[in-house]
Amino acid sequence: MKRNKLSHRSVHNRLQNFKHSIAFHEAGHAIGICLNNQAKQQQPVFFQIVFKEQNYQHDDLNRSLEDESVARIEGGRLIQSLIYNVDDLTDKLMSIDESLEPLVRDYQIAFDADIINLLIGPLAEAKQAYLNDDEQFNYQLIDIKALKNYGGDSDLALAWDYLESYSKDKQKQDEKLNELFIAAGNFISDSKNWLAITKLADYIIHSDKEIIRYEEVISLLNS
């Protein structure tokens, strides 16, 4: 969700691609929050896309951007406080009181949605990069760890925070991540979702705003 630094290649040669990468990455997150949550019948959640102003003409841009956030989503998460050992806890709660089932189910749906929305960002950036090179994109051929090559470091780190709260079992964590990665891949493979991501990315590319608010994104989707 946070963009840390540019590639080591020439800043000037890669500037346009970099701007497009940022736009598709953040658009992916934002559209996920809007449409993926809606598909899962979750309530709307506020967010804003924040961009840090940069001097793209500076010769030392690569060094100056290290460890600094260029773009990020503020807000947008359905779960504000993680419950630890969710997998075991939900089984115990259900065995004690079946009336808790709706609450447990709602938490699980929100949990999955938050992680999917995190993964949609770097996947959208990856798809844009492939299409820009006139290559066919198939998310199933991408290793989850490779999302780090598409600005996904902080996205994966936050996803792992969720997964570590889900279960202490590493195998269960990996299985859950793979399940949600497939869901994120299917989301961007949907033509309507990709059209929405592309529409917002184009809006971001041509905007000089440092903040794009939730209301603007919704208005754009409805236009």
LOPAKE-234497 format. One line per 3 residues: number of its first residue (from 1); their letters; for each residue x, y, z negated of N, C-alpha, C. Coordinates in nm, 3 decimals, always signed. Last residue first. Layout:
N
NUM	A	X/Y/Z/X/Y/Z/X/Y/Z | ...
This chain:
223
223	SNL	-2.009/+0.767/+1.281/-2.021/+0.856/+1.398/-2.024/+0.778/+1.529 | -1.958/+0.609/+1.068/-2.099/+0.626/+1.104/-2.118/+0.711/+1.230 | -1.686/+0.628/+1.037/-1.745/+0.497/+1.068/-1.888/+0.509/+1.118
220	LSI	-1.668/+0.897/+0.963/-1.608/+0.851/+1.088/-1.668/+0.718/+1.131 | -1.790/+0.892/+0.713/-1.848/+0.974/+0.819/-1.797/+0.930/+0.956 | -1.608/+0.729/+0.577/-1.746/+0.684/+0.595/-1.813/+0.760/+0.709
217	VEE	-1.385/+0.900/+0.583/-1.378/+0.767/+0.644/-1.518/+0.714/+0.673 | -1.478/+1.117/+0.437/-1.437/+1.135/+0.576/-1.435/+1.002/+0.650 | -1.517/+1.006/+0.186/-1.633/+1.057/+0.259/-1.601/+1.076/+0.408
214	YRI	-1.253/+0.948/+0.104/-1.349/+0.839/+0.129/-1.464/+0.887/+0.216 | -1.016/+1.173/+0.258/-1.102/+1.124/+0.150/-1.202/+1.018/+0.199 | -0.689/+1.220/+0.314/-0.812/+1.186/+0.385/-0.902/+1.115/+0.284
211	IEK	-0.437/+1.454/+0.269/-0.533/+1.366/+0.202/-0.654/+1.345/+0.292 | -0.294/+1.601/+0.441/-0.216/+1.523/+0.345/-0.306/+1.427/+0.268 | -0.367/+1.631/+0.790/-0.407/+1.637/+0.650/-0.316/+1.553/+0.562
208	DSH	-0.340/+1.632/+1.056/-0.228/+1.687/+0.981/-0.258/+1.692/+0.831 | -0.433/+1.369/+1.277/-0.466/+1.458/+1.166/-0.339/+1.506/+1.097 | -0.380/+1.177/+1.459/-0.404/+1.313/+1.510/-0.442/+1.412/+1.401
205	IIY	-0.357/+0.950/+1.301/-0.245/+0.991/+1.386/-0.259/+1.136/+1.430 | -0.615/+0.927/+1.190/-0.499/+0.956/+1.104/-0.384/+1.012/+1.186 | -0.762/+0.858/+1.417/-0.797/+0.979/+1.341/-0.679/+1.023/+1.255
202	DAL	-0.645/+0.616/+1.477/-0.634/+0.726/+1.574/-0.664/+0.859/+1.506 | -0.728/+0.472/+1.253/-0.585/+0.493/+1.277/-0.564/+0.609/+1.373 | -1.005/+0.466/+1.294/-0.952/+0.541/+1.181/-0.803/+0.568/+1.200
199	KTI	-1.009/+0.306/+1.528/-1.073/+0.439/+1.526/-1.018/+0.524/+1.412 | -0.888/+0.071/+1.443/-0.825/+0.151/+1.549/-0.880/+0.293/+1.550 | -1.078/-0.016/+1.256/-0.940/+0.012/+1.213/-0.872/+0.103/+1.315
196	ALW	-1.297/-0.054/+1.428/-1.306/+0.043/+1.318/-1.168/+0.081/+1.269 | -1.196/-0.258/+1.590/-1.236/-0.131/+1.651/-1.243/-0.022/+1.545 | -1.170/-0.458/+1.401/-1.049/-0.403/+1.463/-1.079/-0.270/+1.531
193	NKS	-1.438/-0.509/+1.343/-1.350/-0.461/+1.238/-1.226/-0.396/+1.297 | -1.521/-0.602/+1.592/-1.584/-0.483/+1.534/-1.496/-0.423/+1.424 | -1.361/-0.833/+1.630/-1.349/-0.719/+1.721/-1.410/-0.591/+1.664
190	DSI	-1.177/-0.999/+1.390/-1.312/-0.962/+1.429/-1.306/-0.832/+1.510 | -0.924/-1.008/+1.297/-0.949/-1.075/+1.426/-1.090/-1.047/+1.478 | -0.930/-0.900/+1.049/-0.875/-0.816/+1.156/-0.893/-0.879/+1.293
187	FNG	-1.054/-1.124/+0.919/-1.116/-0.990/+0.918/-1.062/-0.906/+1.033 | -0.877/-1.332/+0.945/-1.006/-1.341/+1.014/-1.074/-1.205/+1.023 | -0.680/-1.235/+0.773/-0.651/-1.254/+0.914/-0.778/-1.263/+0.997
184	AAI	-0.816/-1.246/+0.530/-0.770/-1.116/+0.581/-0.741/-1.124/+0.730 | -0.853/-1.524/+0.512/-0.970/-1.435/+0.514/-0.933/-1.297/+0.570 | -0.587/-1.605/+0.499/-0.669/-1.648/+0.612/-0.792/-1.558/+0.625
181	FLE	-0.524/-1.492/+0.252/-0.451/-1.449/+0.371/-0.531/-1.485/+0.497 | -0.681/-1.642/+0.084/-0.718/-1.502/+0.104/-0.644/-1.440/+0.223 | -0.550/-1.892/+0.099/-0.694/-1.881/+0.127/-0.732/-1.737/+0.162
178	NLK	-0.295/-1.824/+0.011/-0.314/-1.873/+0.147/-0.461/-1.860/+0.190 | -0.356/-1.755/-0.256/-0.300/-1.655/-0.165/-0.320/-1.698/-0.020 | -0.446/-2.003/-0.354/-0.537/-1.889/-0.352/-0.487/-1.782/-0.255
175	EDQ	-0.209/-2.152/-0.330/-0.330/-2.194/-0.258/-0.430/-2.079/-0.246 | -0.040/-2.014/-0.506/-0.008/-2.021/-0.363/-0.131/-2.059/-0.280 | -0.175/-2.060/-0.749/-0.152/-1.924/-0.701/-0.128/-1.923/-0.551
172	KQK	-0.159/-2.336/-0.765/-0.291/-2.274/-0.753/-0.279/-2.130/-0.703 | +0.119/-2.358/-0.795/+0.053/-2.419/-0.680/-0.085/-2.358/-0.657 | +0.164/-2.234/-1.040/+0.217/-2.174/-0.918/+0.149/-2.231/-0.793
169	DKS	-0.056/-2.176/-1.297/-0.010/-2.282/-1.206/+0.034/-2.221/-1.073 | -0.179/-1.985/-1.432/-0.038/-2.003/-1.462/+0.027/-2.104/-1.368 | -0.406/-1.773/-1.252/-0.367/-1.903/-1.304/-0.218/-1.904/-1.336
166	YSE	-0.469/-1.498/-1.231/-0.565/-1.601/-1.189/-0.534/-1.736/-1.253 | -0.259/-1.343/-1.285/-0.369/-1.338/-1.381/-0.470/-1.450/-1.353 | -0.112/-1.393/-1.064/-0.056/-1.438/-1.192/-0.160/-1.430/-1.303
163	LYD	-0.270/-1.267/-0.874/-0.258/-1.413/-0.872/-0.202/-1.468/-1.002 | -0.233/-0.993/-0.935/-0.365/-1.055/-0.942/-0.353/-1.207/-0.957 | +0.038/-0.975/-0.884/-0.013/-0.939/-1.017/-0.151/-1.002/-1.039
160	WAL	+0.037/-1.037/-0.614/+0.092/-1.135/-0.708/+0.054/-1.102/-0.852 | -0.068/-0.801/-0.513/-0.143/-0.926/-0.495/-0.094/-1.032/-0.592 | +0.142/-0.631/-0.572/+0.015/-0.614/-0.643/-0.072/-0.739/-0.630
157	ALD	+0.331/-0.735/-0.394/+0.361/-0.728/-0.537/+0.233/-0.716/-0.618 | +0.207/-0.699/-0.149/+0.230/-0.835/-0.197/+0.258/-0.837/-0.346 | +0.212/-0.417/-0.144/+0.086/-0.490/-0.131/+0.099/-0.631/-0.187
154	SDG	+0.479/-0.356/-0.154/+0.398/-0.323/-0.271/+0.263/-0.392/-0.266 | +0.555/-0.471/+0.106/+0.622/-0.501/-0.021/+0.531/-0.477/-0.142 | +0.459/-0.427/+0.367/+0.376/-0.498/+0.271/+0.439/-0.530/+0.137
151	GYN	+0.559/-0.316/+0.601/+0.523/-0.227/+0.491/+0.449/-0.293/+0.378 | +0.625/-0.540/+0.751/+0.521/-0.449/+0.798/+0.467/-0.365/+0.682 | +0.789/-0.710/+0.630/+0.843/-0.641/+0.748/+0.745/-0.539/+0.804
148	KLA	+0.629/-0.829/+0.448/+0.722/-0.728/+0.398/+0.784/-0.649/+0.512 | +0.509/-1.030/+0.583/+0.433/-0.905/+0.571/+0.519/-0.793/+0.515 | +0.654/-1.258/+0.559/+0.693/-1.167/+0.667/+0.615/-1.037/+0.664
145	KID	+0.526/-1.410/+0.372/+0.641/-1.331/+0.327/+0.684/-1.229/+0.432 | +0.341/-1.542/+0.535/+0.295/-1.439/+0.441/+0.410/-1.350/+0.396 | +0.425/-1.578/+0.876/+0.446/-1.621/+0.739/+0.404/-1.509/+0.645
142	ILQ	+0.216/-1.602/+1.152/+0.293/-1.513/+1.066/+0.303/-1.572/+0.926 | +0.043/-1.747/+1.296/+0.184/-1.772/+1.325/+0.276/-1.684/+1.240 | -0.202/-1.654/+1.233/-0.168/-1.786/+1.182/-0.022/-1.822/+1.206
139	YNF	-0.240/-1.421/+1.373/-0.197/-1.410/+1.233/-0.153/-1.544/+1.175 | -0.138/-1.351/+1.676/-0.204/-1.462/+1.608/-0.155/-1.464/+1.464 | -0.135/-1.143/+1.956/-0.121/-1.153/+1.810/-0.202/-1.269/+1.756
136	QED	+0.062/-1.115/+2.247/-0.060/-1.165/+2.185/-0.037/-1.183/+2.036 | +0.226/-0.811/+2.335/+0.232/-0.950/+2.293/+0.099/-0.990/+2.229 | +0.287/-0.546/+2.395/+0.215/-0.628/+2.494/+0.227/-0.777/+2.463
133	DNL	+0.374/-0.402/+2.187/+0.478/-0.468/+2.268/+0.418/-0.561/+2.373 | +0.138/-0.333/+2.073/+0.219/-0.226/+2.129/+0.329/-0.280/+2.218 | +0.061/-0.576/+1.966/-0.013/-0.523/+2.081/+0.065/-0.413/+2.150
130	YAQ	+0.248/-0.592/+1.754/+0.244/-0.694/+1.860/+0.176/-0.639/+1.985 | +0.175/-0.367/+1.604/+0.311/-0.379/+1.656/+0.317/-0.480/+1.771 | -0.088/-0.428/+1.533/-0.062/-0.312/+1.616/+0.076/-0.320/+1.680
127	KAE	-0.040/-0.649/+1.367/-0.117/-0.666/+1.491/-0.091/-0.550/+1.586 | +0.100/-0.526/+1.157/+0.164/-0.631/+1.237/+0.092/-0.647/+1.371 | -0.098/-0.357/+1.055/+0.026/-0.300/+1.109/+0.097/-0.400/+1.199
124	ALP	-0.278/-0.549/+0.969/-0.319/-0.454/+1.073/-0.197/-0.390/+1.137 | -0.123/-0.670/+0.771/-0.166/-0.749/+0.886/-0.210/-0.658/+1.002 | -0.094/-0.463/+0.583/+0.022/-0.507/+0.660/-0.015/-0.594/+0.780
121	GIL	-0.392/-0.446/+0.519/-0.304/-0.336/+0.559/-0.184/-0.380/+0.640 | -0.494/-0.691/+0.432/-0.539/-0.638/+0.561/-0.446/-0.527/+0.610 | -0.403/-0.731/+0.175/-0.337/-0.803/+0.284/-0.376/-0.749/+0.421
118	LNI	-0.579/-0.574/+0.024/-0.435/-0.548/+0.019/-0.365/-0.609/+0.139 | -0.819/-0.702/+0.078/-0.800/-0.564/+0.124/-0.654/-0.522/+0.120 | -0.775/-0.945/-0.054/-0.793/-0.944/+0.091/-0.767/-0.804/+0.146
115	IDA	-0.770/-0.853/-0.319/-0.649/-0.910/-0.259/-0.659/-0.909/-0.107 | -1.036/-0.761/-0.349/-0.923/-0.671/-0.371/-0.797/-0.723/-0.305 | -1.185/-0.998/-0.300/-1.196/-0.883/-0.210/-1.078/-0.788/-0.226
112	DFA	-1.124/-1.162/-0.521/-1.084/-1.202/-0.386/-1.083/-1.083/-0.291 | -1.242/-1.002/-0.723/-1.101/-1.042/-0.730/-1.050/-1.077/-0.590 | -1.510/-1.000/-0.648/-1.434/-0.874/-0.651/-1.284/-0.901/-0.650
109	IQY	-1.566/-1.273/-0.683/-1.584/-1.211/-0.552/-1.503/-1.082/-0.543 | -1.515/-1.304/-0.956/-1.437/-1.381/-0.859/-1.446/-1.321/-0.720 | -1.711/-1.139/-1.067/-1.569/-1.110/-1.090/-1.483/-1.180/-0.985
106	DRV	-1.943/-1.269/-0.983/-1.917/-1.132/-0.940/-1.770/-1.095/-0.957 | -1.917/-1.514/-1.121/-1.916/-1.512/-0.975/-1.884/-1.373/-0.923 | -1.941/-1.426/-1.386/-1.820/-1.495/-1.342/-1.807/-1.489/-1.191
103	LPE	-2.200/-1.325/-1.378/-2.088/-1.237/-1.412/-1.956/-1.297/-1.364 | -2.351/-1.558/-1.313/-2.350/-1.441/-1.224/-2.233/-1.347/-1.251 | -2.286/-1.733/-1.543/-2.245/-1.764/-1.406/-2.246/-1.643/-1.312
100	LSE	-2.379/-1.707/-1.793/-2.268/-1.619/-1.756/-2.225/-1.637/-1.610 | -2.554/-1.904/-1.840/-2.612/-1.774/-1.803/-2.504/-1.674/-1.762 | -2.415/-2.117/-1.938/-2.438/-2.113/-1.793/-2.496/-1.980/-1.747
97	DIS	-2.180/-2.127/-2.172/-2.307/-2.057/-2.146/-2.325/-2.042/-1.995 | -1.970/-2.314/-2.185/-2.031/-2.263/-2.308/-2.170/-2.205/-2.281 | -1.894/-2.363/-1.929/-1.930/-2.479/-2.011/-2.000/-2.437/-2.139
94	MLK	-1.831/-2.108/-1.844/-1.944/-2.177/-1.782/-1.989/-2.296/-1.865 | -1.603/-2.058/-1.997/-1.723/-1.977/-2.016/-1.846/-2.047/-1.961 | -1.427/-2.249/-1.889/-1.466/-2.256/-2.030/-1.594/-2.178/-2.056
91	DTL	-1.402/-2.158/-1.626/-1.453/-2.293/-1.652/-1.503/-2.306/-1.796 | -1.289/-1.907/-1.672/-1.423/-1.916/-1.612/-1.484/-2.054/-1.635 | -1.038/-1.974/-1.779/-1.136/-1.903/-1.860/-1.277/-1.917/-1.803
88	DDV	-0.896/-2.093/-1.571/-0.932/-2.173/-1.689/-1.045/-2.108/-1.767 | -0.887/-1.868/-1.393/-0.930/-2.001/-1.349/-0.977/-2.087/-1.466 | -0.782/-1.653/-1.540/-0.919/-1.650/-1.491/-0.970/-1.790/-1.458
85	NYI	-0.561/-1.571/-1.692/-0.601/-1.712/-1.689/-0.747/-1.726/-1.645 | -0.676/-1.237/-1.767/-0.572/-1.337/-1.746/-0.624/-1.479/-1.766 | -0.831/-0.988/-1.585/-0.851/-1.086/-1.691/-0.753/-1.200/-1.667
82	LSQ	-0.739/-0.652/-1.508/-0.736/-0.795/-1.477/-0.759/-0.879/-1.602 | -0.921/-0.370/-1.453/-0.845/-0.441/-1.557/-0.854/-0.591/-1.531 | -1.048/-0.298/-1.219/-0.957/-0.203/-1.282/-0.869/-0.269/-1.387
79	ILR	-1.159/-0.415/-0.917/-1.120/-0.456/-1.052/-1.017/-0.359/-1.107 | -1.182/-0.283/-0.677/-1.304/-0.319/-0.748/-1.275/-0.355/-0.893 | -0.993/-0.008/-0.562/-0.994/-0.143/-0.619/-1.124/-0.167/-0.697
76	GGE	-0.986/+0.254/-0.476/-1.026/+0.151/-0.382/-1.031/+0.010/-0.437 | -0.699/+0.459/-0.554/-0.830/+0.403/-0.583/-0.859/+0.284/-0.492 | -0.510/+0.570/-0.286/-0.540/+0.591/-0.428/-0.682/+0.543/-0.453
73	IRA	-0.283/+0.437/-0.063/-0.425/+0.446/-0.097/-0.437/+0.467/-0.247 | -0.009/+0.616/+0.089/-0.065/+0.520/-0.006/-0.217/+0.541/-0.016 | +0.306/+0.704/+0.228/+0.160/+0.696/+0.239/+0.109/+0.591/+0.141
70	VSE	+0.559/+0.735/+0.123/+0.521/+0.817/+0.237/+0.369/+0.819/+0.253 | +0.728/+0.732/-0.177/+0.605/+0.689/-0.110/+0.571/+0.787/+0.002 | +1.070/+0.643/-0.207/+0.965/+0.744/-0.213/+0.845/+0.694/-0.133
67	DEL	+1.286/+0.477/-0.172/+1.216/+0.473/-0.300/+1.111/+0.583/-0.316 | +1.416/+0.683/+0.078/+1.432/+0.562/-0.002/+1.364/+0.578/-0.137 | +1.413/+0.915/+0.223/+1.286/+0.848/+0.199/+1.297/+0.724/+0.112
64	SRN	+1.673/+0.996/+0.259/+1.587/+1.080/+0.175/+1.455/+1.013/+0.142 | +1.773/+0.808/+0.438/+1.822/+0.811/+0.300/+1.728/+0.888/+0.210 | +1.628/+0.876/+0.671/+1.624/+0.740/+0.615/+1.664/+0.740/+0.469
61	LDD	+1.697/+1.147/+0.715/+1.562/+1.109/+0.676/+1.556/+0.971/+0.613 | +1.913/+1.306/+0.781/+1.929/+1.207/+0.674/+1.794/+1.155/+0.626 | +1.831/+1.491/+0.968/+1.921/+1.384/+1.010/+1.933/+1.274/+0.907
58	HQY	+1.494/+1.591/+0.999/+1.614/+1.588/+0.915/+1.700/+1.468/+0.951 | +1.256/+1.588/+1.122/+1.370/+1.630/+1.202/+1.501/+1.621/+1.124 | +1.051/+1.530/+0.953/+1.095/+1.423/+1.042/+1.215/+1.463/+1.127
55	NQE	+0.994/+1.593/+0.645/+1.062/+1.666/+0.752/+1.123/+1.563/+0.846 | +0.669/+1.506/+0.517/+0.809/+1.476/+0.542/+0.863/+1.564/+0.653 | +0.420/+1.476/+0.272/+0.476/+1.556/+0.381/+0.625/+1.529/+0.394
52	KFV	+0.255/+1.180/+0.212/+0.357/+1.271/+0.162/+0.419/+1.344/+0.280 | -0.089/+1.117/+0.203/+0.034/+1.118/+0.282/+0.131/+1.219/+0.222 | -0.348/+0.914/+0.089/-0.258/+1.025/+0.058/-0.129/+1.010/+0.137
49	IQF	-0.679/+0.840/+0.108/-0.550/+0.810/+0.169/-0.462/+0.932/+0.152 | -0.894/+0.745/-0.161/-0.845/+0.846/-0.068/-0.708/+0.803/-0.016 | -1.201/+0.599/-0.278/-1.057/+0.596/-0.253/-1.021/+0.718/-0.169
46	FVP	-1.471/+0.445/-0.457/-1.402/+0.564/-0.407/-1.255/+0.536/-0.383 | -1.674/+0.184/-0.343/-1.574/+0.226/-0.440/-1.491/+0.338/-0.379 | -2.000/+0.042/-0.322/-1.897/+0.131/-0.267/-1.801/+0.174/-0.377
43	QQQ	-2.043/-0.298/-0.442/-2.079/-0.157/-0.444/-1.967/-0.072/-0.384 | -2.052/-0.581/-0.224/-1.996/-0.509/-0.338/-2.035/-0.362/-0.329 | -2.112/-0.770/-0.029/-2.220/-0.709/-0.107/-2.168/-0.646/-0.236
40	KAQ	-1.922/-0.843/+0.142/-1.931/-0.924/+0.021/-2.034/-0.868/-0.078 | -1.943/-0.644/+0.326/-1.979/-0.779/+0.368/-1.995/-0.873/+0.249 | -1.835/-0.435/+0.174/-1.977/-0.432/+0.213/-2.025/-0.571/+0.251
37	NNL	-1.569/-0.511/+0.161/-1.649/-0.503/+0.038/-1.798/-0.505/+0.069 | -1.510/-0.487/+0.433/-1.497/-0.617/+0.367/-1.578/-0.619/+0.238 | -1.560/-0.210/+0.475/-1.638/-0.313/+0.544/-1.628/-0.451/+0.481
34	CIG	-1.396/-0.057/+0.284/-1.532/-0.021/+0.324/-1.612/-0.142/+0.374 | -1.157/-0.193/+0.251/-1.230/-0.148/+0.132/-1.376/-0.116/+0.167 | -1.087/-0.220/+0.522/-1.112/-0.338/+0.438/-1.196/-0.301/+0.317
31	IAH	-1.042/+0.041/+0.587/-1.155/-0.027/+0.650/-1.189/-0.155/+0.575 | -0.812/+0.086/+0.426/-0.934/+0.165/+0.408/-1.056/+0.095/+0.466 | -0.618/-0.099/+0.522/-0.661/-0.098/+0.382/-0.799/-0.033/+0.367
28	GAE	-0.607/-0.008/+0.791/-0.644/-0.144/+0.757/-0.694/-0.155/+0.615 | -0.513/+0.250/+0.761/-0.648/+0.230/+0.816/-0.697/+0.089/+0.784 | -0.257/+0.196/+0.674/-0.351/+0.258/+0.581/-0.495/+0.246/+0.630
25	HFA	-0.160/+0.070/+0.912/-0.149/+0.007/+0.780/-0.254/+0.064/+0.684 | -0.201/+0.257/+1.113/-0.273/+0.129/+1.118/-0.270/+0.057/+0.984 | -0.032/+0.467/+1.021/-0.175/+0.489/+1.047/-0.253/+0.358/+1.046
22	ISH	+0.222/+0.351/+1.008/+0.159/+0.404/+0.887/+0.007/+0.413/+0.906 | +0.254/+0.297/+1.282/+0.256/+0.188/+1.183/+0.187/+0.231/+1.054 | +0.252/+0.550/+1.395/+0.145/+0.456/+1.429/+0.137/+0.342/+1.327
19	KFN	+0.488/+0.648/+1.285/+0.361/+0.715/+1.255/+0.243/+0.622/+1.284 | +0.668/+0.468/+1.405/+0.655/+0.474/+1.259/+0.523/+0.538/+1.219 | +0.648/+0.529/+1.674/+0.607/+0.396/+1.627/+0.584/+0.395/+1.477
16	QLR	+0.756/+0.789/+1.664/+0.619/+0.767/+1.707/+0.565/+0.632/+1.660 | +1.021/+0.740/+1.564/+0.926/+0.827/+1.495/+0.781/+0.798/+1.533 | +1.228/+0.607/+1.679/+1.121/+0.526/+1.619/+1.010/+0.609/+1.556
13	NHV	+1.406/+0.795/+1.763/+1.354/+0.701/+1.862/+1.233/+0.626/+1.810 | +1.467/+0.924/+1.523/+1.401/+0.999/+1.630/+1.340/+0.906/+1.734 | +1.593/+0.727/+1.372/+1.469/+0.788/+1.325/+1.393/+0.853/+1.440
10	SRH	+1.735/+0.432/+1.485/+1.729/+0.576/+1.504/+1.593/+0.630/+1.464 | +1.697/+0.180/+1.225/+1.717/+0.227/+1.362/+1.705/+0.378/+1.368 | +1.625/+0.109/+0.976/+1.760/+0.161/+0.991/+1.789/+0.206/+1.135
7	SLK	+1.288/+0.226/+0.910/+1.384/+0.127/+0.953/+1.520/+0.192/+0.967 | +1.193/+0.420/+0.616/+1.196/+0.392/+0.758/+1.295/+0.280/+0.789 | +1.026/+0.326/+0.307/+1.132/+0.386/+0.386/+1.120/+0.347/+0.532
4	NRK	+0.771/+0.277/+0.171/+0.893/+0.314/+0.101/+0.997/+0.382/+0.188 | +0.437/+0.313/+0.126/+0.537/+0.306/+0.230/+0.667/+0.359/+0.173 | +0.204/+0.115/-0.055/+0.296/+0.228/-0.052/+0.399/+0.206/+0.057
1	M	+0.082/-0.120/+0.000/+0.000/+0.000/+0.000/+0.085/+0.125/+0.000
